[in-house]
Amino acid sequence: MERKKILIATKTYPSISRKYRETVCTAGILLDDDEKPTQWIRIYPISFRLLDFDRQYPRWSIISANIERNDKDYREESFRIDTSSIQIVRKIDTKKNWEERKSLVLPLEFKSIREIKEQGKSLGIIKPKSIKKYFYKLTGREWSPRQQAILDQGDLFEPSVQLDKIPYSFGYEFLSKDDDRHRCTISDWEIQQLYRNCRDRSNETTQENKEKEALEKVRQKLEDEFLVKKDLYFIVGNLKNHKNSFMIIGIFYPMLTKSN
């Protein structure tokens, strides 16, 4: 393994793994010694919620850690990480409308998902030509028996942290710059957590109304705010077992300005 600096661009909501109980996929940007961006990387698998608190890296932080290519994953951006080596270097702020974040992320922008595929890549950031609509759909309220059994396999030396099943998925239909039409769900932890926080903090008296309020809050964020006030880019990645299927794993959203 080699110690490298990585900008953490997004984390997906935890998924259930037979081997690791639960895992998070982190997308980031590999930085050189001068903290200049060199390539997109994927850190997977990682049981993020079981990390020591001082190693739980926030989004838009630069970390230093020992990493190596994941030789069990054909995608060249996929790396393993030694979680015990993680050090948080600093957090990148939003000053001057995300100026420093833009300087690190946008040099690695692709024109479209098609271009990502044509270059043999599986991860990148794109700016949609137009967004047709925001959508959500019910996905299921409970983990499957098989998934729940994995979560119930406690470890005497690990804390038991219940993983909440988010019963909805959210997404966008959009046109890319090459006029391909896409319908992509969003796996960004930030958006899933927004729903969860709104539901749990609701003053409504029934679960149904708590969920309705949370869904409306998410719609307001992703549709009323993001589609009107933000200069949206999508961090997209494919699925290991379905290389042509891409999802939005992170949203990059500086303010929309007249120059945009």
N, C-alpha and C positions, 0 to 999 in steps of 0.2 A: 504493500500500500504506500501511497505517496500523499504527503500533506499538501492540501490545496485550499484556496479561498473560493467560496461559492456565495453568490447572491441568491437568497431564497426568494423566489418570485411567487410561488403559490404552493398550497398544500391541499390535497383532496380530503374529503370527509373519510374517516376510517372505514375500511371494508374488512369483512371477516375472512380469515385465512386458516385453513386446516393446520398448517405448520406453525404459524406465528400468532394464532388467535385473532389478532387484528393488526392491520397494516395501513400505513399512510403512504401515498405516493407524493413525493416532493419534486417539483420542477424548479430548476434554478439555472444560473448562468455561471459557468466556470470563468474565473478571473485569473489574469496573469499576475506577476509579481508587482506590477504597477496598478493593479486593480482595474485593468482594461478587460472588456468582455471578449471571450474567445469562442465559446460555444454553449449551446443549451445542453443541460444534463438532467437526467432523471435519477433520483435517489430512491431506491426501492429494493427490498422491503425495509420498513422501519416501524417499530411499535412506538409511535410518537408519544402516546399518553403515558407510557411506562418509563419514559426517560426521566432521569433526575431533573428536578425543576430547573437547575441552572444550565441544562443542555437543551431545554425545550425552546428551540429557536423560533422567534416570531417572524412573520412575513416581512419582507423588505429589510431583513438583517443580512449582514455579511458574516459568514461563519468560516472558521478554519477547522479542517478535519482531515483524517486519513481516509482516502477513498481508493477504489480500484474498479476497473471494468467488471461488470457482472457477466461472466462467461456463460451463464445459463440463459441469457436473454440475447436474442439476435439483434435487438435494437442498439445501435452504437452509442446512443446517449445514456444507456442504463448503467448505473454504477452502484456498488455496494459501499457502505460507510461503516467505519468503526465508531459506534456511538459513544464509546468511552473517551474518544479523542476530540469530541466536539467542543469548540470554544466559540463563543459569540464575540465577534470583533467590534461591530458597531451597527447601529440602525440607520437606514437611509430615510431621511425625512421627506416631506412634501413641499418644501420651500420652492418658491418661484414656479408654481404649478408643476410640481414633480420633475423639476429640471434634472437633478442628479439621477433619478430613477430612469428618466428617458434616455440619458446619456449611456446608461448601462444596458438597457433593454432594446431600444429601437435600432441600434446598429445590427442586430440579429433578426430583423423583421423579414418575413417572407411575404410574397405577393398573395399567396392563397394556399389552401390545403393541397391543391393539385401540385403546386410547386414543391411543397414539402415532400410529397410522395415521389415526384420526379427526381428529386435530389437524393432519394434513398433515406430520407430522414423520417423520424416518427414524432417530432416535438418541435414547436416553434410558436412564434407570435405573428398574428395577421391582423390587418385592419379591414373589416368588412366594407364592401362598397355601399351596401344599404342593408338595413335591418327591417325585415318585413313585419315581424311580430314577436312578442314575448308569449310564452305559453307555460302551462304547468299541467301535470297529470298525476292522478293517484297511482302509487306503485305498490302499495301493500302496507298494512299496519304492523305486522309482526314479522320477526325473523322466521325463516323456515325452521322446521324441527332440527334439521342438520346444522344450520347456522347457530341456533340457540344452544345445541349440545356442545358446540365448540366454545361458545362464550362461557358455558357453565363449567368447563374444565379448569377449575381454579388451580392456582399454584400457591403452596404454603408460603413461598417467599416473595410473592407478588401481590400488590394491593388489588382488590376486586373493584373494578371501575366499570359500571354498567354502560354499555354502548347503546345509546338511544337510536331507535329505528325512525328515520325521517320518512313519513308516509307519502311524501310527494317528491316529484322531480320537477325541476324548472329548466327553462331553456329558451333559445332564440331560433327563429327561422331567419336566414339572411342570405344575401348574395355576396359572393367574394368578388375580387377585382377582375377575375376571368369569367364572371357571370355564371359560375356554377352555383346552384342553389343548395343550401344545407339546412338541415334541422338537427341541431345539436343540443343535448342536455348539458347542464352545468354541474360539475362535480366539485366545484370550489368549496372548501370547508367554510369559508367566510359567508357564503350565501346560505348554506345549510344551517349554519349557526344563527344567522339572522332569523330564519323561520323559527328555530327552536327558542331563541330568546323572546321573540314576540309572543309566541304561544304561552310560554311559561310565566311571562310578566303580565299577561292579559288579566283584566278585572272582570271579564265575562264569567258567568256562573256555570256554564256547561262546557264540556270538552268540545262539542261541535262548534259553539260560538267562539271559543278560544282559537280553534283552528281557522275558522273563517276570518277572524281578525288578523291572525298571523299571515294567512295567504294574501290578504289585502295589503298588509305592510310590505311584504316581499314584492308584490306587483307594483306598489308605489315606488319602491327603490329601483327595480329593474326596468320598469316601463316609464313611469312619469318622470323620474329623476334621471336615470341613466340615458334614456333615449332622447332626452331634451337638453340636458345640461352637461353631459359628459362626452369626451372624445374617446369613444370606445375602441379598444383592441381586445382580441381574444387570444389567450394562451391555449393552444390546442395540442392534444396528444392522442395517439392511437392506443388500441387495446392489444396486448401482447398476442392473444390468440385470434384476433380479428384485425389484422394490420391495416385494412382499408376503412375501418370504423373509427372515426375521430370524435372526441367530445371536448367541450370547453372545460379545461381544468383550472382556469383562472381568468379573471377579468381585470384589465388594465384600464383605469378610468380617470385620467386627468381632466380638468375642467375644459369644456369647449370654449374656445376663444374666437374672436373675429378672424384671426389668421387661419383657423382651421377650415 
